[in-house]
Every structure is written in structure tokens, then in C-alpha cells.
Amino acid sequence: MSLKMRLCLFQGVTHEDVFAAYEQFYRELDKTLVTSEFEIGNDHQIDIYQQAHDWVVVGLDGGWERGIRQAAYLSVSRSLDCAGFFIYVYVGWGYELFSDGVVRDQFISMGDPDGPAYCDDTANGCNGDLDKIIQLFPFLNVKDITPYLVRLMYPNMNPSLSVAERAKFDLDYKKIVDVPPRSGDEFMRFDQCGVLNFLRVLGVEVEMRAYQDKNGYTENYVTFLAPVYKSFSVSD
């Protein structure tokens, strides 16, 4: 299945404060937040969930205006003096780790680093830094987090291999590494839904659930178990 996801996690703060910080950010841009009813699958709104297990989840809308969205969540982090993640699915999944309004680390599981959270792969800047995660979130277990910071990077092959031989090599290599990161994980490491494994190890309660629309079509959606606090869109 194809999964679209862009969300932020803020640790150790309240959902009320997160909403107020977003509101202040957009107010300074002469924009207003227009609240609305939560609707599953509506990618034209931003959803803030109630704090659960010390995390506030913010499901972002479907726009790819990278600059303004990053500026918004870094502003929230700065004003609330907190750390968190921007987590997304593009080709594989990835994260941007931040604290006090500053990007500290980045990771992509596979694909081009020129995605929604660009990172400079020439300096191994997309590999994820376990030490930085644990430094900001010492309640996490090193052994639990390590299996998720694995990238799909194929080893160097013999240049004399044919196209068919290269394709078989790639497939065989992926079979070795594309496994559930930990025992009990629901999804394979490089499945787009593998991001749910990572969210769960952080302590975020999330499921994939089937919903039926008004026309009778059924689709699966990522569903956070914390109640929704507010849904809104940004208006001029």
C-alpha cells in the first residue's frame, strides 16, 4: 500500500501549549487558524492530538511547502523549549530530530535524500545518530532504537555483472535486511508502514485501521489512539 504521512511529535509539553504556539507562529505571519471537525483522511487540515505517554502528536496537512512547515514546528520547539521529531513517509520513511528550535539529526530509511526533509547524504548526514536521540530522550532504550536506524544501501557490486544479475543481487540483499526490526513488529523494516514500528517503540500508540467512506469504499488509515484535541486549517 502507498502511505502518505507527515507528522510532528513534541515531548514533555501539553497539547494546549502546542496549539497556542502554532497559533502564535501563524499570527506573526498575519494568518489565522480556522478550527474544524476532525475527519479521518482529510489532508487539508492539521490535527493536534491530546498528550499521551508524554508525546503530543501533530498530524500535518498534505502540502509540501517545506519551508513554512519546518519553520512552524521549529518555532513551537523553540517557544516551548522542547524536543521532538518531524516524521514522514516519502519513498521510505525518515525523521528530522530537533530541540529548542534547532535541527539536531536526520535519517532516511531508503530513497533519495532530496525528500520532504532534505539532508546532505554526502556527509553521511542521513544515517541517524543514536546518541543524539538518547541524549534528548534518555527514557528510550538503546537496544530498542538501534534496529530502526538501518538504511537500505546496497553494497558495491562487481561492475561486470549483467543487469539481470544486478537485479537479482539487489533482491537477495534486500531479503536479508528487509525483516521486522524487532521481534513482534508488525511491518518489515523497509515497508512504508515500517514507520509505525518506530512510532510504537517511541511510545506512540498507533494502528492501521479500515474505514468506509460515504460511497462504501474501504481504505486503511493510520490511526492514533490518543483523542483529537483540535483540527484546523491555516487561512489568510
LOMAR-485662 format. One record per atom (N, C-alpha, C): atom name; x, y negated, z negated. Coordinates in Angstrom, 1 decimal, decimal comma. Example, Ala and Ser with C-alpha at 12.3 -4.5 7.8 and 13.67 -1.06 7.14 Angstrom:
<rs>
    a       px       py       pz
    N     13,2      5,7     -7,8
   CA     12,3      4,5     -7,8
    C     13,2      3,3     -7,8
    N     12,8      2,2     -7,1
   CA     13,7      1,1     -7,1
    C     12,9      0,0     -7,9
</rs>
This chain:
<rs>
    a       px       py       pz
    N      0,8      1,2      0,0
   CA      0,0      0,0      0,0
    C      0,9     -1,2      0,0
    N      0,3     -2,4      0,5
   CA      1,0     -3,6      0,5
    C      0,6     -4,5     -0,7
    N      1,5     -4,9     -1,5
   CA      1,2     -5,6     -2,7
    C      1,7     -7,0     -2,6
    N      0,9     -8,0     -2,9
   CA      1,3     -9,4     -3,0
    C      1,3     -9,8     -4,5
    N      2,4    -10,3     -4,9
   CA      2,4    -10,7     -6,3
    C      3,4    -11,8     -6,5
    N      3,0    -12,9     -7,2
   CA      3,8    -13,9     -7,7
    C      3,3    -14,3     -9,1
    N      4,1    -14,1    -10,1
   CA      3,6    -14,4    -11,4
    C      4,8    -14,9    -12,3
    N      4,4    -15,6    -13,4
   CA      5,4    -16,0    -14,4
    C      5,1    -15,4    -15,7
    N      6,1    -15,2    -16,5
   CA      6,0    -14,7    -17,8
    C      6,7    -15,7    -18,7
    N      6,0    -16,2    -19,8
   CA      6,6    -17,1    -20,8
    C      6,6    -16,4    -22,1
    N      7,7    -16,4    -22,8
   CA      7,8    -15,6    -24,0
    C      7,8    -16,5    -25,2
    N      7,1    -16,1    -26,3
   CA      7,1    -16,8    -27,5
    C      6,4    -18,1    -27,6
    N      5,4    -18,3    -26,7
   CA      4,6    -19,5    -26,7
    C      3,1    -19,1    -26,6
    N      2,3    -20,1    -26,8
   CA      0,8    -19,8    -26,7
    C      0,3    -20,2    -25,3
    N     -0,8    -19,5    -24,9
   CA     -1,4    -19,8    -23,6
    C     -2,0    -21,2    -23,6
    N     -2,4    -21,8    -24,7
   CA     -2,9    -23,2    -24,7
    C     -1,7    -24,1    -24,4
    N     -0,6    -23,9    -24,9
   CA      0,6    -24,7    -24,7
    C      1,1    -24,6    -23,2
    N      1,0    -23,4    -22,7
   CA      1,4    -23,2    -21,3
    C      0,5    -24,0    -20,4
    N     -0,8    -23,9    -20,6
   CA     -1,8    -24,6    -19,8
    C     -1,5    -26,1    -19,9
    N     -1,3    -26,6    -21,1
   CA     -1,1    -28,0    -21,3
    C      0,2    -28,5    -20,6
    N      1,2    -27,7    -20,6
   CA      2,5    -28,0    -19,9
    C      2,3    -28,1    -18,4
    N      1,6    -27,1    -17,9
   CA      1,3    -27,2    -16,4
    C      0,5    -28,4    -16,1
    N     -0,5    -28,7    -16,9
   CA     -1,4    -29,9    -16,7
    C     -0,5    -31,2    -16,7
    N      0,4    -31,3    -17,6
   CA      1,3    -32,4    -17,7
    C      2,2    -32,5    -16,5
    N      2,7    -31,4    -16,0
   CA      3,6    -31,4    -14,8
    C      2,8    -32,0    -13,6
    N      1,6    -31,5    -13,4
   CA      0,9    -31,9    -12,2
    C      0,3    -33,3    -12,4
    N      0,0    -33,7    -13,6
   CA     -0,4    -35,1    -13,9
    C      0,7    -36,1    -13,4
    N      1,9    -35,7    -13,7
   CA      3,0    -36,6    -13,3
    C      3,2    -36,7    -11,8
    N      2,6    -35,8    -11,1
   CA      2,6    -35,8     -9,6
    C      1,3    -36,4     -9,1
    N      0,5    -37,0    -10,0
   CA     -0,8    -37,6     -9,6
    C     -1,8    -36,5     -9,1
    N     -1,7    -35,3     -9,6
   CA     -2,6    -34,2     -9,2
    C     -3,3    -33,8    -10,5
    N     -4,5    -33,1    -10,3
   CA     -5,3    -32,7    -11,4
    C     -5,5    -31,2    -11,2
    N     -5,8    -30,5    -12,4
   CA     -6,1    -29,1    -12,4
    C     -7,6    -29,0    -12,5
    N     -8,2    -28,2    -11,5
   CA     -9,6    -28,0    -11,4
    C     -9,9    -26,6    -11,9
    N    -10,5    -26,5    -13,1
   CA    -10,8    -25,1    -13,6
    C    -11,9    -24,5    -12,9
    N    -11,9    -23,1    -12,9
   CA    -12,9    -22,3    -12,2
    C    -13,1    -21,0    -12,9
    N    -14,1    -20,2    -12,4
   CA    -14,3    -18,9    -13,0
    C    -13,2    -18,0    -12,4
    N    -12,8    -17,1    -13,2
   CA    -11,8    -16,1    -12,8
    C    -12,5    -15,1    -11,8
    N    -11,8    -14,8    -10,7
   CA    -12,2    -13,9     -9,7
    C    -11,1    -13,0     -9,2
    N    -11,2    -11,7     -9,4
   CA    -10,2    -10,8     -9,0
    C     -9,9    -10,9     -7,5
    N     -8,7    -11,0     -7,2
   CA     -8,3    -11,0     -5,8
    C     -8,3    -12,4     -5,2
    N     -8,7    -13,4     -5,9
   CA     -8,7    -14,8     -5,4
    C     -7,3    -15,4     -5,5
    N     -6,7    -15,5     -4,3
   CA     -5,3    -16,0     -4,4
    C     -5,2    -17,5     -4,1
    N     -6,4    -18,2     -4,3
   CA     -6,4    -19,7     -4,2
    C     -6,4    -20,3     -5,6
    N     -6,3    -19,5     -6,6
   CA     -6,3    -20,1     -7,9
    C     -5,1    -19,5     -8,8
    N     -4,8    -20,2     -9,8
   CA     -3,8    -19,8    -10,8
    C     -4,5    -19,4    -12,0
    N     -4,1    -18,2    -12,6
   CA     -4,7    -17,6    -13,7
    C     -3,8    -17,5    -14,9
    N     -4,2    -18,1    -16,0
   CA     -3,4    -18,0    -17,2
    C     -4,1    -17,1    -18,2
    N     -3,3    -16,1    -18,6
   CA     -3,9    -15,0    -19,5
    C     -3,5    -15,4    -20,9
    N     -4,4    -14,9    -21,8
   CA     -4,1    -15,1    -23,3
    C     -2,8    -14,4    -23,7
    N     -2,1    -14,9    -24,6
   CA     -0,9    -14,3    -25,1
    C     -1,1    -12,9    -25,6
    N     -0,3    -12,0    -25,2
   CA     -0,4    -10,6    -25,7
    C      1,1    -10,1    -25,8
    N      1,4     -9,5    -26,9
   CA      2,7     -8,9    -27,1
    C      3,8    -10,0    -26,9
    N      3,5    -11,2    -27,3
   CA      4,4    -12,3    -27,3
    C      4,7    -12,8    -25,8
    N      3,9    -12,4    -24,9
   CA      4,1    -12,9    -23,5
    C      2,8    -13,6    -23,0
    N      3,0    -14,7    -22,3
   CA      1,9    -15,3    -21,6
    C      2,1    -15,1    -20,1
    N      1,1    -14,4    -19,5
   CA      1,2    -14,2    -18,0
    C      0,5    -15,3    -17,3
    N      1,2    -15,8    -16,2
   CA      0,5    -16,8    -15,3
    C      0,6    -16,2    -13,9
    N     -0,6    -15,8    -13,4
   CA     -0,7    -15,3    -12,1
    C     -0,8    -16,5    -11,1
    N      0,2    -16,6    -10,2
   CA      0,2    -17,7     -9,3
    C     -0,6    -17,5     -8,1
    N     -1,0    -18,6     -7,4
   CA     -1,8    -18,6     -6,2
    C     -1,0    -18,0     -5,0
    N     -1,6    -18,0     -3,9
   CA     -1,0    -17,3     -2,7
    C      0,0    -18,2     -1,9
    N      0,1    -19,5     -2,3
   CA      1,0    -20,3     -1,5
    C      2,5    -20,0     -1,7
    N      3,3    -20,3     -0,6
   CA      4,7    -20,0     -0,7
    C      5,5    -21,3     -0,8
    N      4,9    -22,4     -1,3
   CA      5,7    -23,6     -1,4
    C      6,6    -23,5     -2,6
    N      7,8    -22,9     -2,3
   CA      8,7    -22,5     -3,3
    C      9,1    -23,6     -4,2
    N      9,4    -24,8     -3,6
   CA     10,0    -25,9     -4,4
    C      9,1    -26,3     -5,6
    N      7,8    -26,6     -5,2
   CA      6,9    -27,1     -6,2
    C      6,5    -26,1     -7,3
    N      6,4    -24,8     -6,9
   CA      6,1    -23,8     -7,9
    C      7,2    -23,5     -8,8
    N      8,5    -23,5     -8,3
   CA      9,6    -23,4     -9,2
    C      9,7    -24,6    -10,1
    N      9,6    -25,8     -9,6
   CA      9,7    -27,0    -10,4
    C      8,6    -26,9    -11,5
    N      7,4    -26,4    -11,2
   CA      6,4    -26,3    -12,2
    C      6,7    -25,4    -13,4
    N      7,1    -24,1    -13,1
   CA      7,4    -23,2    -14,2
    C      8,7    -23,5    -14,9
    N      9,6    -24,1    -14,2
   CA     10,8    -24,6    -15,0
    C     10,5    -25,8    -15,9
    N      9,6    -26,6    -15,4
   CA      9,1    -27,7    -16,3
    C      8,4    -27,2    -17,5
    N      7,6    -26,2    -17,4
   CA      6,9    -25,5    -18,5
    C      8,0    -25,0    -19,5
    N      8,9    -24,3    -18,9
   CA     10,0    -23,7    -19,8
    C     10,8    -24,8    -20,5
    N     11,0    -25,8    -19,8
   CA     11,8    -26,9    -20,5
    C     11,0    -27,6    -21,6
    N      9,7    -27,9    -21,3
   CA      8,9    -28,7    -22,3
    C      8,6    -27,8    -23,5
    N      8,5    -26,5    -23,3
   CA      8,1    -25,6    -24,4
    C      9,4    -24,9    -25,0
    N     10,5    -25,2    -24,4
   CA     11,8    -24,7    -25,0
    C     11,7    -23,1    -25,0
    N     11,3    -22,5    -23,9
   CA     11,1    -21,1    -23,9
    C     11,8    -20,4    -22,7
    N     11,9    -19,1    -22,8
   CA     12,5    -18,3    -21,7
    C     11,4    -17,5    -21,0
    N     11,7    -17,0    -19,8
   CA     10,7    -16,2    -19,1
    C     11,2    -15,7    -17,8
    N     10,3    -15,2    -17,0
   CA     10,6    -14,7    -15,7
    C      9,6    -15,2    -14,6
    N     10,1    -15,5    -13,4
   CA      9,3    -15,5    -12,2
    C      9,5    -14,2    -11,6
    N      8,4    -13,4    -11,4
   CA      8,5    -12,1    -10,8
    C      7,6    -12,0     -9,6
    N      8,1    -11,4     -8,5
   CA      7,4    -11,4     -7,3
    C      7,7    -10,1     -6,5
    N      6,8     -9,9     -5,5
   CA      7,0     -8,8     -4,5
    C      7,1     -9,5     -3,2
    N      8,1     -9,1     -2,4
   CA      8,3     -9,7     -1,1
    C      8,5     -8,5     -0,1
    N      9,7     -8,0      0,0
   CA      9,9     -6,7      0,6
    C      9,9     -5,6     -0,5
    N     10,9     -5,7     -1,3
   CA     10,8     -5,0     -2,6
    C     10,3     -6,0     -3,6
    N     10,8     -5,8     -4,9
   CA     10,4     -6,8     -5,9
    C     11,6     -7,4     -6,5
    N     11,4     -8,5     -7,1
   CA     12,5     -9,2     -7,7
    C     12,1    -10,2     -8,8
    N     13,1    -10,8     -9,5
   CA     12,8    -11,7    -10,5
    C     13,8    -12,9    -10,5
    N     13,3    -13,9    -11,1
   CA     14,2    -15,1    -11,5
    C     14,1    -15,2    -13,0
    N     15,1    -15,2    -13,7
   CA     15,2    -15,3    -15,2
    C     15,5    -16,8    -15,5
    N     14,8    -17,3    -16,4
   CA     15,0    -18,7    -16,7
    C     14,9    -19,0    -18,2
    N     15,5    -20,1    -18,7
   CA     15,3    -20,5    -20,1
    C     15,5    -22,0    -20,1
    N     14,8    -22,7    -21,0
   CA     15,0    -24,1    -21,2
    C     15,0    -24,9    -19,8
    N     14,2    -24,4    -18,9
   CA     14,1    -25,1    -17,6
    C     15,3    -24,9    -16,6
    N     16,1    -23,9    -16,9
   CA     17,3    -23,6    -16,1
    C     17,2    -22,1    -15,6
    N     17,5    -21,9    -14,3
   CA     17,6    -20,5    -13,8
    C     18,9    -19,9    -14,3
    N     18,7    -18,7    -14,9
   CA     19,9    -18,0    -15,5
    C     20,4    -16,8    -14,7
    N     19,5    -16,2    -14,0
   CA     19,8    -14,9    -13,4
    C     18,8    -14,6    -12,3
    N     19,1    -13,8    -11,3
   CA     18,2    -13,3    -10,3
    C     18,5    -11,9     -9,9
    N     17,4    -11,2     -9,4
   CA     17,5     -9,8     -9,0
    C     16,5     -9,6     -7,9
    N     17,0     -8,8     -6,9
   CA     16,1     -8,2     -5,9
    C     16,3     -6,8     -5,7
    N     15,3     -6,0     -5,6
   CA     15,5     -4,5     -5,5
    C     15,9     -4,1     -4,1
    N     15,4     -4,8     -3,1
   CA     15,7     -4,4     -1,7
    C     15,3     -5,5     -0,8
    N     15,8     -5,5      0,4
   CA     15,4     -6,5      1,3
    C     16,3     -7,7      1,4
    N     15,9     -8,7      2,2
   CA     16,6     -9,9      2,4
    C     16,5    -10,8      1,2
    N     17,7    -11,4      0,7
   CA     17,6    -12,3     -0,4
    C     16,9    -13,6     -0,1
    N     16,7    -13,9      1,2
   CA     16,0    -15,1      1,6
    C     14,5    -14,9      1,4
    N     14,1    -14,6      0,2
   CA     12,6    -14,4     -0,1
    C     12,1    -15,6     -0,9
    N     11,1    -15,4     -1,7
   CA     10,5    -16,5     -2,4
    C     11,4    -16,9     -3,6
    N     12,4    -16,2     -4,0
   CA     13,3    -16,6     -5,0
    C     14,7    -16,4     -4,4
    N     15,1    -17,3     -3,5
   CA     16,4    -17,1     -2,8
    C     17,6    -17,1     -3,8
    N     18,4    -16,1     -3,5
   CA     19,7    -16,0     -4,3
    C     20,8    -15,7     -3,4
    N     22,0    -16,2     -3,8
   CA     23,2    -16,1     -3,0
    C     23,8    -14,7     -3,1
    N     23,5    -13,8     -2,2
   CA     23,9    -12,4     -2,3
    C     25,4    -12,3     -2,0
    N     26,0    -13,3     -1,4
   CA     27,4    -13,2     -1,1
    C     28,3    -13,2     -2,3
    N     27,7    -13,7     -3,4
   CA     28,5    -13,7     -4,7
    C     27,9    -12,7     -5,6
    N     27,2    -11,6     -5,1
   CA     26,5    -10,6     -5,9
    C     25,5    -11,3     -6,8
    N     24,9    -12,3     -6,4
   CA     24,0    -13,1     -7,2
    C     22,6    -12,5     -7,3
    N     22,4    -11,4     -6,6
   CA     21,0    -10,8     -6,7
    C     21,0     -9,5     -7,4
    N     22,0     -9,2     -8,1
   CA     22,1     -7,9     -8,8
    C     21,5     -7,8    -10,1
    N     21,1     -8,9    -10,7
   CA     20,6     -8,9    -12,1
    C     21,7     -8,7    -13,1
    N     21,5     -9,4    -14,2
   CA     22,6     -9,4    -15,3
    C     21,9     -8,9    -16,6
    N     22,1     -7,7    -16,9
   CA     21,5     -7,1    -18,1
    C     21,8     -7,9    -19,4
    N     23,1     -8,3    -19,5
   CA     23,5     -9,1    -20,7
    C     22,7    -10,3    -20,9
    N     22,4    -11,0    -19,8
   CA     21,6    -12,3    -19,9
    C     20,2    -12,0    -20,3
    N     19,6    -10,9    -19,8
   CA     18,2    -10,5    -20,3
    C     18,2    -10,2    -21,8
    N     19,1     -9,4    -22,2
   CA     19,2     -9,0    -23,6
    C     19,5    -10,2    -24,5
    N     20,3    -11,1    -24,0
   CA     20,6    -12,3    -24,8
    C     19,4    -13,2    -25,0
    N     18,5    -13,3    -24,0
   CA     17,3    -14,1    -24,2
    C     16,2    -13,3    -24,8
    N     16,2    -12,0    -24,7
   CA     15,1    -11,2    -25,3
    C     15,7    -10,0    -26,0
    N     16,3    -10,3    -27,2
   CA     17,0     -9,2    -27,9
    C     16,1     -8,1    -28,4
    N     14,8     -8,2    -28,4
   CA     13,9     -7,1    -28,8
    C     13,8     -6,0    -27,7
    N     14,4     -6,3    -26,5
   CA     14,4     -5,3    -25,5
    C     15,5     -4,4    -25,7
    N     15,4     -3,1    -25,2
   CA     16,4     -2,1    -25,3
    C     17,2     -2,0    -24,1
    N     18,6     -2,0    -24,2
   CA     19,5     -1,9    -23,1
    C     19,2     -0,7    -22,2
    N     19,0      0,4    -22,9
   CA     18,8      1,7    -22,2
    C     17,5      1,7    -21,4
    N     16,5      1,0    -21,9
   CA     15,3      0,9    -21,2
    C     15,3      0,0    -20,0
    N     16,0     -1,1    -20,1
   CA     16,1     -2,0    -19,0
    C     17,0     -1,6    -17,8
    N     18,1     -1,0    -18,2
   CA     19,2     -0,7    -17,2
    C     18,7      0,1    -16,0
    N     17,8      1,1    -16,1
   CA     17,4      1,8    -14,9
    C     16,6      1,0    -13,8
    N     16,1     -0,2    -14,2
   CA     15,4     -1,0    -13,3
    C     16,3     -2,0    -12,4
    N     17,5     -2,2    -12,9
   CA     18,4     -3,1    -12,2
    C     19,2     -2,3    -11,2
    N     18,6     -1,6    -10,3
   CA     19,2     -0,8     -9,3
    C     18,7     -1,3     -7,9
    N     19,6     -1,6     -7,0
   CA     19,2     -2,1     -5,7
    C     19,4     -1,1     -4,7
    N     18,6     -1,2     -3,6
   CA     18,7     -0,2     -2,5
    C     19,8     -0,8     -1,6
    N     21,0     -0,4     -1,8
   CA     22,1     -0,9     -1,0
    C     22,9      0,4     -0,5
    N     22,7      0,6      0,8
   CA     23,3      1,8      1,4
    C     24,8      1,8      1,5
    N     25,4      2,9      1,1
   CA     26,9      3,0      1,2
    C     27,4      2,8      2,6
    N     28,7      2,5      2,7
   CA     29,3      2,4      4,0
    C     29,3      3,7      4,7
    N     28,9      3,7      6,0
   CA     28,8      4,9      6,8
    C     29,9      5,0      7,8
    N     30,2      6,2      8,3
   CA     31,2      6,4      9,4
    C     30,6      5,7     10,7
    N     31,3      4,7     11,2
   CA     30,8      3,9     12,4
    C     30,6      4,8     13,6
    N     31,1      6,0     13,6
   CA     31,0      6,9     14,8
    C     29,6      7,6     14,8
    N     28,9      7,5     13,7
   CA     27,6      8,2     13,6
    C     26,6      7,6     14,6
    N     25,8      8,5     15,2
   CA     24,7      8,0     16,1
    C     23,6      7,3     15,4
    N     22,7      6,7     16,1
   CA     21,6      6,0     15,5
    C     20,7      7,0     14,7
    N     20,5      8,2     15,3
   CA     19,7      9,2     14,6
    C     20,4      9,7     13,3
    N     21,7      9,9     13,4
   CA     22,5     10,3     12,2
    C     22,5      9,2     11,1
    N     22,5      8,0     11,5
   CA     22,5      6,9     10,5
    C     21,1      6,9      9,9
    N     20,1      7,0     10,7
   CA     18,7      7,0     10,1
    C     18,5      8,2      9,1
    N     19,1      9,3      9,4
   CA     19,0     10,5      8,5
    C     19,8     10,2      7,2
    N     21,0      9,6      7,4
   CA     21,8      9,3      6,2
    C     21,0      8,3      5,3
    N     20,4      7,3      5,9
   CA     19,7      6,3      5,1
    C     18,5      7,0      4,4
    N     17,8      7,9      5,1
   CA     16,7      8,5      4,4
    C     17,1      9,5      3,3
    N     18,2     10,2      3,5
   CA     18,7     11,1      2,5
    C     19,2     10,3      1,3
    N     19,9      9,2      1,5
   CA     20,3      8,4      0,4
    C     19,2      7,8     -0,4
    N     18,1      7,3      0,3
   CA     17,0      6,8     -0,4
    C     16,3      7,8     -1,3
    N     16,3      9,0     -0,8
   CA     15,6     10,1     -1,5
    C     16,3     10,3     -2,9
    N     17,6     10,1     -2,9
   CA     18,4     10,3     -4,1
    C     18,1      9,2     -5,2
    N     18,0      8,0     -4,7
   CA     17,9      6,9     -5,6
    C     16,4      6,4     -5,8
    N     15,5      6,7     -4,9
   CA     14,2      6,2     -5,0
    C     13,3      7,2     -5,8
    N     13,5      7,2     -7,1
   CA     12,8      8,0     -8,1
    C     12,2      7,1     -9,1
    N     11,3      7,7    -10,0
   CA     10,9      6,8    -11,1
    C     12,0      6,5    -12,0
    N     12,2      5,2    -12,3
   CA     13,4      4,8    -13,1
    C     13,5      5,5    -14,4
    N     12,4      5,7    -15,1
   CA     12,4      6,4    -16,4
    C     11,3      7,4    -16,4
    N     11,5      8,4    -17,2
   CA     10,5      9,4    -17,4
    C      9,2      8,8    -17,8
    N      8,1      9,2    -17,1
   CA      6,8      8,6    -17,4
    C      6,4      7,5    -16,6
    N      7,4      6,8    -15,9
   CA      7,0      5,7    -15,0
    C      6,0      6,2    -13,9
    N      5,1      5,4    -13,6
   CA      4,1      5,7    -12,6
    C      4,5      5,7    -11,1
    N      5,4      4,7    -10,9
   CA      5,8      4,5     -9,5
    C      7,3      4,7     -9,2
    N      7,6      4,9     -8,0
   CA      9,0      5,1     -7,6
    C      9,8      3,8     -7,7
    N     11,1      3,9     -7,8
   CA     11,9      2,7     -8,0
    C     11,7      1,6     -6,9
    N     11,6      2,0     -5,7
   CA     11,6      1,0     -4,6
    C     10,2      0,9     -4,0
    N      9,2      1,5     -4,6
   CA      7,8      1,2     -4,2
    C      7,5     -0,2     -4,6
    N      6,7     -0,9     -3,8
   CA      6,4     -2,3     -4,2
    C      5,7     -2,3     -5,6
    N      4,9     -1,3     -5,9
   CA      4,3     -1,2     -7,2
    C      5,3     -0,9     -8,3
    N      6,5     -0,6     -7,9
   CA      7,5     -0,3     -8,9
    C      7,7     -1,5     -9,9
    N      7,3     -2,7     -9,4
   CA      7,4     -3,9    -10,3
    C      6,5     -3,7    -11,6
    N      5,5     -2,9    -11,5
   CA      4,6     -2,6    -12,6
    C      5,4     -1,8    -13,7
    N      6,3     -0,9    -13,2
   CA      7,1     -0,2    -14,2
    C      7,9     -1,2    -15,0
    N      8,5     -2,2    -14,3
   CA      9,3     -3,2    -15,0
    C      8,5     -4,0    -16,0
    N      7,3     -4,5    -15,5
   CA      6,5     -5,3    -16,4
    C      6,1     -4,5    -17,7
    N      5,8     -3,2    -17,5
   CA      5,4     -2,4    -18,7
    C      6,6     -2,3    -19,7
    N      7,8     -2,1    -19,2
   CA      8,9     -2,0    -20,1
    C      9,2     -3,3    -20,8
    N      8,8     -4,4    -20,3
   CA      8,9     -5,7    -21,0
    C      7,9     -5,8    -22,1
    N      6,8     -5,0    -21,9
   CA      5,7     -5,1    -22,9
    C      4,4     -5,7    -22,4
    N      4,4     -5,9    -21,1
   CA      3,2     -6,5    -20,5
    C      2,2     -5,3    -20,1
    N      1,0     -5,4    -20,6
   CA      0,0     -4,3    -20,3
    C     -0,6     -4,6    -19,0
    N     -0,4     -3,7    -18,0
   CA     -0,9     -4,0    -16,6
    C     -1,3     -2,6    -16,0
    N     -2,3     -2,6    -15,2
   CA     -2,7     -1,4    -14,5
    C     -3,1     -1,8    -13,0
    N     -3,1     -0,7    -12,2
   CA     -3,7     -0,9    -10,9
    C     -5,1     -0,3    -10,9
    N     -6,1     -1,2    -10,6
   CA     -7,5     -0,7    -10,7
    C     -8,2     -1,0     -9,4
    N     -9,2     -0,1     -9,1
   CA    -10,0     -0,3     -7,9
    C    -11,2     -1,2     -8,2
    N    -11,5     -2,1     -7,3
   CA    -12,6     -3,0     -7,4
    C    -13,4     -2,9     -6,1
    N    -14,7     -3,0     -6,2
   CA    -15,6     -3,0     -5,0
    C    -16,1     -4,4     -4,7
    N    -15,9     -5,0     -3,5
   CA    -16,4     -6,3     -3,2
    C    -17,9     -6,3     -2,9
    N    -18,5     -7,4     -2,6
   CA    -19,9     -7,5     -2,3
    C    -20,3     -6,8     -1,0
    N    -19,4     -6,5     -0,2
   CA    -19,7     -5,8      1,1
    C    -19,5     -4,3      0,9
    N    -19,1     -3,9     -0,3
   CA    -19,0     -2,5     -0,5
    C    -17,6     -1,9     -0,3
    N    -16,6     -2,8      0,1
   CA    -15,3     -2,3      0,3
    C    -14,5     -2,2     -1,0
    N    -13,7     -1,2     -1,1
   CA    -13,0     -1,0     -2,4
    C    -11,5     -1,2     -2,1
    N    -10,9     -2,0     -3,0
   CA     -9,5     -2,3     -2,9
    C     -8,8     -2,2     -4,3
    N     -7,6     -1,9     -4,3
   CA     -6,8     -1,8     -5,6
    C     -6,2     -3,2     -5,9
    N     -6,3     -3,6     -7,1
   CA     -5,7     -4,9     -7,5
    C     -4,9     -4,7     -8,8
    N     -3,8     -5,4     -8,9
   CA     -3,0     -5,5    -10,2
    C     -3,9     -6,1    -11,2
    N     -4,1     -5,5    -12,3
   CA     -5,0     -6,0    -13,4
    C     -4,3     -6,1    -14,7
    N     -4,2     -7,3    -15,2
   CA     -3,6     -7,5    -16,6
    C     -4,6     -7,3    -17,6
    N     -4,3     -6,6    -18,7
   CA     -5,3     -6,2    -19,7
    C     -5,6     -7,3    -20,7
    N     -4,7     -8,3    -20,7
   CA     -5,0     -9,5    -21,6
    C     -6,1    -10,3    -21,0
    N     -7,0    -10,8    -21,8
   CA     -8,1    -11,6    -21,3
    C     -7,6    -12,9    -20,6
    N     -8,4    -13,3    -19,6
   CA     -8,0    -14,6    -18,9
    C     -8,4    -15,8    -19,8
    N     -7,5    -16,7    -19,9
   CA     -7,7    -17,9    -20,7
    C     -8,3    -19,0    -19,8
    N     -7,6    -19,3    -18,7
   CA     -8,1    -20,3    -17,8
    C     -7,7    -20,0    -16,4
    N     -8,6    -20,3    -15,4
   CA     -8,2    -20,2    -14,0
    C     -8,4    -21,6    -13,4
    N     -7,5    -22,0    -12,5
   CA     -7,6    -23,3    -11,9
    C     -6,9    -23,4    -10,6
    N     -7,2    -24,4     -9,9
   CA     -6,5    -24,8     -8,7
    C     -6,0    -26,2     -8,8
    N     -5,1    -26,6     -8,0
   CA     -4,4    -27,9     -8,0
    C     -5,1    -28,8     -7,0
    N     -5,5    -29,9     -7,4
   CA     -6,2    -30,8     -6,5
    C     -5,6    -32,2     -6,5
    N     -5,6    -32,8     -5,3
   CA     -5,1    -34,2     -5,2
    C     -6,2    -35,2     -5,8
</rs>
